[in-house]
Amino acid sequence: MNIPLRVLCFSLAISALHWIQASAQTNQQLLQERLISPAVYELLKRRGAETPFERLEVIQEACRARQLPPSDCGSSKRRRTD
């Protein structure tokens, strides 16, 4: 993956997380509403990240370290078929 694409993917992840961050939901509620995946839920639980800011930091760090799948980092690719 080249640098500009990484920056775009990272920006998408941040944008998605800002939307999640706007709500004052618990990690369990986010999981139940399918706003986060089970992998993200477990990561947040292990790291004790409960506030929106803590969640964002943990997820960003995990994405940079490639500890989460691309779909959890906002970089999944969707293809259109014509």
N, C-alpha and C positions, 0 to 999 in steps of 0.2 A: 504494500500500500504506500503510495507516495505521500509526501508531506501535506500538500494542499487537501488531499482527500481525507487525511487524518484530522486536519483542522476542521473541515466541514463536518465530519462524523462527530467529533468532539463537541462542536457547536450545537449539533442536533441533540446530542445527549443532554447538554446543559439546558437547552430550551425545554425539552421534555421534563426534565427534573424541576425546572422553575415552575412549571404548571403544577406538578405534584407538590412542590414546596408551598404553593399558595394555600393549600388546604392544611388544616391542623389535625390531620388524621393520624391514628396510630399505625405502626407498621402492619399490624394484624388487619386493620381496616383496609389499608392499601392493597394487601394481598387478597383479601376477600373480594374487593372490587376489581381485581385483576389489573391494578395500576402498576404493580410490581410483580415480578416473577417469583416463584418459590426460591430460586437461586439468590436473588437479590434479598428476599426476606431473610433467608438463613445468614447471608453475609452481614446484614444490618444487625441481626440478633447476636451473632458472634462478636461483632465489634461494639455492641452496646450503643449503636447510633439510633437515637430516638427523636431528636429534633430535626426539623427540615434541613438546617444547616449541616448537622452531623451526617445526615443521610447523603446529602449532596457530596460532601467531602469523601465519604467512604466509597460511594459509587464511582466518583471520578478517579480516585486512586486505584480502585480495582480495575476500571476500564483501561487506565494507562498501563497497568501491570498485566493486562490481558487475563485477568482472573475471572472475568465474566464473558459469556458469549456475546458476539457482536449485536445480537438482537436486544440485549439488555443495555447496550451502550449507544443505542440510536444509530447503528451503522448497518442494520440489515438492509439488504438490497432486494427491492421488489421489481420484478420484471413484468412488463406488459406484453401480452401476446396479441397480435393483431389478427 
